[in-house]
Amino acid sequence: MSFTLWFTGLSGAGKTTLSSLVYRELCLRGVRVELLDGDAVRRNISNRLTFSREDRNLNVRRLGYIAHLLNRNGVAAVVAAIAPYAESRAANRALLAPYIEAFCNCSLETTEARDPKGLYARARRGEIQHFTGVSDPYETPEAPELDLPTGTESVRACVDRVLEHLAGRGLLPATRVLAPGEFERRESDRAARLAELGYLASGPVAR
């Protein structure tokens, strides 16, 4: 039951929130799955890359290759990364199958009003260069498998859209298998171990 589910969209569009909740639901149903968060991968694997177009595309392709390795070994990948350019998204679509692109469709005005990481304000002040939506473009997906109206619909409604899509493709087991609290315990133990080893440093990097 391996596949890649890629959440793309502007910073603040809901990628991290939705991917985390879908990842949790997949874990609860016994799916072998990993969550690849764009910020975490940047910090721990691609920290030497800049935010130029070339390096952004390289980072997205790295994420795609990691997802490919997971899929090849029977592990689903849930990815949350802006992936602003059509060319790198197309390269991953060619590499990964099944590949499900979930576009977090939220206007720049809404994401900037939310500004959960304070990044838009810094970009407007000129403190951050090459910021997607402000000084760098975001190339909107033309035919995503899922077009999620995260600017107008609730988080729950968008999560349900994703789960219904997965179920319709036979990628979502019908029942949960983990006991209450087991997912949270496992994730807490994993995060503590990574922190102990020096990974998962805090601080937003996505742009």
C-alpha positions in Angstrom: 0.0 0.0 0.0 2.8 2.4 -0.9 2.2 5.8 -2.4 3.3 9.4 -2.1 0.9 12.1 -1.0 2.4 15.5 -1.5 0.9 18.7 0.0 2.0 21.8 -1.9 1.1 25.4 -1.5 2.2 28.7 -0.1 3.7 29.1 3.3 0.7 29.2 5.8 -1.7 27.4 3.4 -2.1 24.5 5.7 0.4 21.9 4.4 1.9 21.0 7.8 -1.4 20.9 9.6 -3.1 18.7 7.0 -0.2 16.4 6.4 0.2 15.8 10.2 -3.4 14.9 10.6 -3.5 12.6 7.6 -0.3 11.0 8.7 -1.8 10.4 12.1 -4.9 8.8 10.6 -2.8 6.5 8.4 -0.7 5.4 11.4 -3.9 4.7 13.4 -5.0 2.4 10.6 -1.8 0.5 10.5 -0.4 1.9 7.3 3.4 1.8 7.1 4.0 5.5 6.5 6.5 8.3 7.0 6.0 12.0 7.2 8.5 14.2 5.3 8.1 17.8 6.5 9.9 20.3 4.3 11.2 22.3 7.3 12.7 19.2 9.0 14.3 17.9 5.8 15.8 21.3 5.1 17.3 21.5 8.6 18.6 17.9 8.6 19.5 17.1 5.0 19.5 20.2 2.8 20.7 22.9 5.2 23.5 23.9 2.8 21.1 24.7 0.0 20.0 28.3 -0.7 16.6 29.4 -1.8 17.5 30.0 -5.4 15.3 28.4 -8.0 18.0 25.8 -8.7 18.5 24.8 -5.1 14.7 24.8 -4.4 14.3 22.4 -7.3 17.1 20.2 -6.0 15.6 20.1 -2.5 12.2 19.1 -3.9 13.8 16.4 -6.0 15.7 15.1 -2.9 12.4 14.8 -1.1 11.0 13.0 -4.1 13.9 10.5 -4.1 13.5 9.8 -0.4 9.8 9.2 -1.0 10.7 6.9 -3.9 13.0 4.8 -1.6 10.3 4.6 1.0 7.7 3.6 -1.6 10.0 1.0 -3.1 10.2 -0.7 0.3 6.4 -0.7 0.9 6.2 2.5 2.9 3.8 5.4 2.1 5.2 8.9 2.1 3.3 12.0 3.2 5.2 15.1 2.1 4.6 18.7 3.2 6.7 21.1 1.1 6.0 24.2 -0.9 7.5 22.8 -4.1 6.9 26.1 -5.9 8.0 25.2 -9.4 6.2 23.0 -11.9 9.3 21.5 -13.3 10.4 19.7 -10.1 6.9 18.7 -9.3 6.7 17.1 -12.8 9.9 15.3 -12.2 8.6 13.8 -9.0 5.3 12.8 -10.7 7.3 10.9 -13.3 9.3 9.1 -10.6 6.6 8.3 -8.1 3.6 6.1 -8.5 1.0 6.3 -7.2 1.6 10.0 -6.8 -1.1 12.2 -5.3 -0.7 15.9 -5.4 -2.7 17.8 -2.8 -2.8 21.5 -3.6 -3.5 23.6 -0.5 -5.4 26.3 -2.4 -5.2 29.4 -0.2 -4.8 33.0 -1.5 -1.7 35.0 -0.8 -3.9 37.5 1.1 -5.2 34.8 3.4 -1.8 33.2 4.0 -0.2 36.5 4.6 -2.9 37.5 7.1 -2.3 34.2 9.0 1.5 34.5 8.8 1.9 31.8 11.5 5.7 31.9 11.3 6.1 35.7 10.9 7.8 35.1 7.6 5.7 37.2 5.4 6.2 40.3 7.6 9.9 39.7 7.5 9.9 39.3 3.7 7.9 42.5 3.2 10.5 44.3 5.3 13.3 42.9 3.0 14.7 40.7 5.8 14.1 37.5 3.8 15.0 37.2 0.1 13.5 34.7 -2.4 10.3 34.4 -0.4 7.6 32.4 -2.3 4.6 34.6 -3.0 6.5 37.9 -2.2 9.8 38.0 -4.1 9.7 34.6 -5.7 6.8 33.0 -7.7 4.6 30.0 -6.8 3.5 28.2 -10.0 0.0 26.9 -9.3 -0.5 23.2 -10.0 -2.6 22.8 -13.2 -4.2 19.4 -12.5 -3.6 18.2 -8.9 -5.4 15.1 -7.7 -6.8 17.1 -4.8 -7.6 20.8 -4.8 -8.1 21.6 -1.2 -9.7 25.0 -0.5 -7.8 25.6 2.7 -8.6 29.3 2.7 -12.4 28.7 2.9 -13.0 25.2 4.3 -12.2 23.9 7.8 -9.2 21.7 8.5 -11.5 18.8 9.2 -13.3 19.2 5.9 -10.0 19.2 4.0 -8.7 16.2 5.9 -11.9 14.3 5.1 -11.5 15.2 1.4 -8.0 13.6 1.5 -9.1 10.5 3.3 -12.1 10.0 1.0 -9.7 10.2 -2.0 -7.3 7.7 -0.5 -10.2 5.3 0.4 -11.6 5.6 -3.1 -8.3 4.4 -4.5 -8.0 1.5 -2.1 -5.2 3.1 -0.1 -6.9 3.6 3.2 -7.8 0.6 5.5 -11.4 0.8 6.7 -10.7 0.3 10.4 -8.2 1.6 13.0 -5.8 -0.8 14.6 -3.9 1.3 17.1 -5.2 1.6 20.7 -6.1 5.1 21.9 -2.9 7.1 22.8 -0.6 4.6 21.2 0.2 6.9 18.2 1.0 9.8 20.5 3.2 7.7 22.7 5.2 6.4 19.7 5.6 9.9 18.2 6.7 11.3 21.5 9.3 8.6 21.9 10.6 9.1 18.4 10.8 12.9 18.7 12.6 12.6 22.0 15.2 10.2 20.5 15.8 12.4 17.5 16.2 15.5 19.8 18.7 13.5 21.9 20.7 12.8 18.8 20.7 16.5 17.7 18.0 16.4 15.0 14.8 18.4 14.7 16.2 21.8 15.6 13.5 24.3 16.1 12.8 27.4 13.9 10.9 28.0 10.6 12.8 27.7 7.4 10.1 27.1 4.7 9.8 29.8 2.1 
